[in-house]
Amino acid sequence: MKDQSKTKQGLIQELDSLEQRIADLERSESDRKQMEEVLRESIETTKALLNNPTDVIGLVDANGIILDINTSGAERFRKPVE
């Protein structure tokens, strides 16, 4: 086995390196969870804004085509059925 040829110092350095990698991964996971929470809050805020019954809010492209509109806007701009 090639690990038998490693010195004690080499194994200690490898262990230190692995411990550092674990710490880095744990920080990365923590950062990812924090970003997911920020994104979730942003989505909730956006939905709350879009679904405010008194305001018309929409997303329009460069050609003036409505890409998305909240319920209030859709009701306000809905053509009457004849």
mmCIF file of the C-alpha atoms, coordinates in Angstrom:
data_MODEL
# 
_entry.id   MODEL 
# 
loop_
_atom_site.group_PDB 
_atom_site.id 
_atom_site.type_symbol 
_atom_site.label_atom_id 
_atom_site.label_alt_id 
_atom_site.label_comp_id 
_atom_site.label_asym_id 
_atom_site.label_entity_id 
_atom_site.label_seq_id 
_atom_site.pdbx_PDB_ins_code 
_atom_site.Cartn_x 
_atom_site.Cartn_y 
_atom_site.Cartn_z 
_atom_site.occupancy 
_atom_site.B_iso_or_equiv 
_atom_site.pdbx_formal_charge 
_atom_site.auth_seq_id 
_atom_site.auth_comp_id 
_atom_site.auth_asym_id 
_atom_site.auth_atom_id 
_atom_site.pdbx_PDB_model_num 
ATOM 1  C CA . MET A 1 1  ? 0.000   0.000  0.000   1.00 0.00 ? 1  MET A CA 1 
ATOM 2  C CA . LYS A 1 2  ? 1.464   3.346  -0.988  1.00 0.00 ? 2  LYS A CA 1 
ATOM 3  C CA . ASP A 1 3  ? 0.126   5.116  2.158   1.00 0.00 ? 3  ASP A CA 1 
ATOM 4  C CA . GLN A 1 4  ? 2.585   3.055  4.232   1.00 0.00 ? 4  GLN A CA 1 
ATOM 5  C CA . SER A 1 5  ? 5.448   4.923  2.621   1.00 0.00 ? 5  SER A CA 1 
ATOM 6  C CA . LYS A 1 6  ? 4.150   8.305  3.792   1.00 0.00 ? 6  LYS A CA 1 
ATOM 7  C CA . THR A 1 7  ? 5.866   9.882  6.718   1.00 0.00 ? 7  THR A CA 1 
ATOM 8  C CA . LYS A 1 8  ? 4.062   10.908 9.851   1.00 0.00 ? 8  LYS A CA 1 
ATOM 9  C CA . GLN A 1 9  ? 4.636   14.550 8.899   1.00 0.00 ? 9  GLN A CA 1 
ATOM 10 C CA . GLY A 1 10 ? 3.203   13.915 5.439   1.00 0.00 ? 10 GLY A CA 1 
ATOM 11 C CA . LEU A 1 11 ? 0.095   12.303 6.928   1.00 0.00 ? 11 LEU A CA 1 
ATOM 12 C CA . ILE A 1 12 ? -0.334  15.217 9.343   1.00 0.00 ? 12 ILE A CA 1 
ATOM 13 C CA . GLN A 1 13 ? -0.101  17.667 6.444   1.00 0.00 ? 13 GLN A CA 1 
ATOM 14 C CA . GLU A 1 14 ? -2.615  15.639 4.448   1.00 0.00 ? 14 GLU A CA 1 
ATOM 15 C CA . LEU A 1 15 ? -4.978  15.574 7.434   1.00 0.00 ? 15 LEU A CA 1 
ATOM 16 C CA . ASP A 1 16 ? -4.617  19.347 7.852   1.00 0.00 ? 16 ASP A CA 1 
ATOM 17 C CA . SER A 1 17 ? -5.366  19.796 4.170   1.00 0.00 ? 17 SER A CA 1 
ATOM 18 C CA . LEU A 1 18 ? -8.463  17.584 4.393   1.00 0.00 ? 18 LEU A CA 1 
ATOM 19 C CA . GLU A 1 19 ? -9.683  19.427 7.483   1.00 0.00 ? 19 GLU A CA 1 
ATOM 20 C CA . GLN A 1 20 ? -9.264  22.742 5.653   1.00 0.00 ? 20 GLN A CA 1 
ATOM 21 C CA . ARG A 1 21 ? -11.192 21.374 2.671   1.00 0.00 ? 21 ARG A CA 1 
ATOM 22 C CA . ILE A 1 22 ? -14.025 20.251 4.975   1.00 0.00 ? 22 ILE A CA 1 
ATOM 23 C CA . ALA A 1 23 ? -14.144 23.713 6.569   1.00 0.00 ? 23 ALA A CA 1 
ATOM 24 C CA . ASP A 1 24 ? -14.247 25.311 3.097   1.00 0.00 ? 24 ASP A CA 1 
ATOM 25 C CA . LEU A 1 25 ? -17.101 23.030 2.032   1.00 0.00 ? 25 LEU A CA 1 
ATOM 26 C CA . GLU A 1 26 ? -19.042 23.772 5.209   1.00 0.00 ? 26 GLU A CA 1 
ATOM 27 C CA . ARG A 1 27 ? -18.644 27.529 4.602   1.00 0.00 ? 27 ARG A CA 1 
ATOM 28 C CA . SER A 1 28 ? -19.706 27.070 0.999   1.00 0.00 ? 28 SER A CA 1 
ATOM 29 C CA . GLU A 1 29 ? -22.819 25.154 2.085   1.00 0.00 ? 29 GLU A CA 1 
ATOM 30 C CA . SER A 1 30 ? -23.638 27.857 4.627   1.00 0.00 ? 30 SER A CA 1 
ATOM 31 C CA . ASP A 1 31 ? -23.230 30.556 1.964   1.00 0.00 ? 31 ASP A CA 1 
ATOM 32 C CA . ARG A 1 32 ? -25.449 28.598 -0.439  1.00 0.00 ? 32 ARG A CA 1 
ATOM 33 C CA . LYS A 1 33 ? -28.194 28.255 2.176   1.00 0.00 ? 33 LYS A CA 1 
ATOM 34 C CA . GLN A 1 34 ? -27.977 31.958 2.974   1.00 0.00 ? 34 GLN A CA 1 
ATOM 35 C CA . MET A 1 35 ? -28.270 32.857 -0.727  1.00 0.00 ? 35 MET A CA 1 
ATOM 36 C CA . GLU A 1 36 ? -31.264 30.521 -1.093  1.00 0.00 ? 36 GLU A CA 1 
ATOM 37 C CA . GLU A 1 37 ? -32.973 32.338 1.786   1.00 0.00 ? 37 GLU A CA 1 
ATOM 38 C CA . VAL A 1 38 ? -32.254 35.741 0.218   1.00 0.00 ? 38 VAL A CA 1 
ATOM 39 C CA . LEU A 1 39 ? -33.657 34.491 -3.095  1.00 0.00 ? 39 LEU A CA 1 
ATOM 40 C CA . ARG A 1 40 ? -36.741 33.034 -1.386  1.00 0.00 ? 40 ARG A CA 1 
ATOM 41 C CA . GLU A 1 41 ? -37.389 36.369 0.370   1.00 0.00 ? 41 GLU A CA 1 
ATOM 42 C CA . SER A 1 42 ? -36.916 38.244 -2.901  1.00 0.00 ? 42 SER A CA 1 
ATOM 43 C CA . ILE A 1 43 ? -39.420 35.993 -4.647  1.00 0.00 ? 43 ILE A CA 1 
ATOM 44 C CA . GLU A 1 44 ? -41.939 36.479 -1.837  1.00 0.00 ? 44 GLU A CA 1 
ATOM 45 C CA . THR A 1 45 ? -41.497 40.264 -1.978  1.00 0.00 ? 45 THR A CA 1 
ATOM 46 C CA . THR A 1 46 ? -41.899 40.278 -5.754  1.00 0.00 ? 46 THR A CA 1 
ATOM 47 C CA . LYS A 1 47 ? -45.046 38.149 -5.547  1.00 0.00 ? 47 LYS A CA 1 
ATOM 48 C CA . ALA A 1 48 ? -46.488 40.429 -2.876  1.00 0.00 ? 48 ALA A CA 1 
ATOM 49 C CA . LEU A 1 49 ? -45.833 43.475 -5.060  1.00 0.00 ? 49 LEU A CA 1 
ATOM 50 C CA . LEU A 1 50 ? -47.286 41.849 -8.162  1.00 0.00 ? 50 LEU A CA 1 
ATOM 51 C CA . ASN A 1 51 ? -50.409 40.701 -6.385  1.00 0.00 ? 51 ASN A CA 1 
ATOM 52 C CA . ASN A 1 52 ? -51.260 44.014 -4.708  1.00 0.00 ? 52 ASN A CA 1 
ATOM 53 C CA . PRO A 1 53 ? -54.901 44.455 -5.698  1.00 0.00 ? 53 PRO A CA 1 
ATOM 54 C CA . THR A 1 54 ? -54.739 48.253 -6.087  1.00 0.00 ? 54 THR A CA 1 
ATOM 55 C CA . ASP A 1 55 ? -51.709 48.642 -8.341  1.00 0.00 ? 55 ASP A CA 1 
ATOM 56 C CA . VAL A 1 56 ? -51.102 47.623 -11.919 1.00 0.00 ? 56 VAL A CA 1 
ATOM 57 C CA . ILE A 1 57 ? -47.628 46.157 -12.290 1.00 0.00 ? 57 ILE A CA 1 
ATOM 58 C CA . GLY A 1 58 ? -46.331 44.473 -15.387 1.00 0.00 ? 58 GLY A CA 1 
ATOM 59 C CA . LEU A 1 59 ? -43.239 43.458 -17.272 1.00 0.00 ? 59 LEU A CA 1 
ATOM 60 C CA . VAL A 1 60 ? -42.928 44.839 -20.809 1.00 0.00 ? 60 VAL A CA 1 
ATOM 61 C CA . ASP A 1 61 ? -40.249 44.015 -23.380 1.00 0.00 ? 61 ASP A CA 1 
ATOM 62 C CA . ALA A 1 62 ? -38.421 46.523 -25.611 1.00 0.00 ? 62 ALA A CA 1 
ATOM 63 C CA . ASN A 1 63 ? -41.186 46.244 -28.240 1.00 0.00 ? 63 ASN A CA 1 
ATOM 64 C CA . GLY A 1 64 ? -43.932 47.118 -25.759 1.00 0.00 ? 64 GLY A CA 1 
ATOM 65 C CA . ILE A 1 65 ? -45.241 43.585 -25.541 1.00 0.00 ? 65 ILE A CA 1 
ATOM 66 C CA . ILE A 1 66 ? -46.588 42.716 -22.089 1.00 0.00 ? 66 ILE A CA 1 
ATOM 67 C CA . LEU A 1 67 ? -44.666 39.714 -20.815 1.00 0.00 ? 67 LEU A CA 1 
ATOM 68 C CA . ASP A 1 68 ? -46.312 39.489 -17.392 1.00 0.00 ? 68 ASP A CA 1 
ATOM 69 C CA . ILE A 1 69 ? -48.910 41.466 -15.460 1.00 0.00 ? 69 ILE A CA 1 
ATOM 70 C CA . ASN A 1 70 ? -50.429 41.150 -12.019 1.00 0.00 ? 70 ASN A CA 1 
ATOM 71 C CA . THR A 1 71 ? -54.038 40.196 -11.392 1.00 0.00 ? 71 THR A CA 1 
ATOM 72 C CA . SER A 1 72 ? -55.164 43.795 -10.927 1.00 0.00 ? 72 SER A CA 1 
ATOM 73 C CA . GLY A 1 73 ? -53.616 44.794 -14.239 1.00 0.00 ? 73 GLY A CA 1 
ATOM 74 C CA . ALA A 1 74 ? -55.069 41.816 -16.050 1.00 0.00 ? 74 ALA A CA 1 
ATOM 75 C CA . GLU A 1 75 ? -58.533 42.655 -14.742 1.00 0.00 ? 75 GLU A CA 1 
ATOM 76 C CA . ARG A 1 76 ? -58.171 46.335 -15.606 1.00 0.00 ? 76 ARG A CA 1 
ATOM 77 C CA . PHE A 1 77 ? -57.046 45.677 -19.185 1.00 0.00 ? 77 PHE A CA 1 
ATOM 78 C CA . ARG A 1 78 ? -59.278 42.688 -19.898 1.00 0.00 ? 78 ARG A CA 1 
ATOM 79 C CA . LYS A 1 79 ? -61.531 43.302 -22.870 1.00 0.00 ? 79 LYS A CA 1 
ATOM 80 C CA . PRO A 1 80 ? -65.239 42.988 -22.106 1.00 0.00 ? 80 PRO A CA 1 
ATOM 81 C CA . VAL A 1 81 ? -66.846 39.851 -23.506 1.00 0.00 ? 81 VAL A CA 1 
ATOM 82 C CA . GLU A 1 82 ? -69.388 40.709 -26.196 1.00 0.00 ? 82 GLU A CA 1 
# 
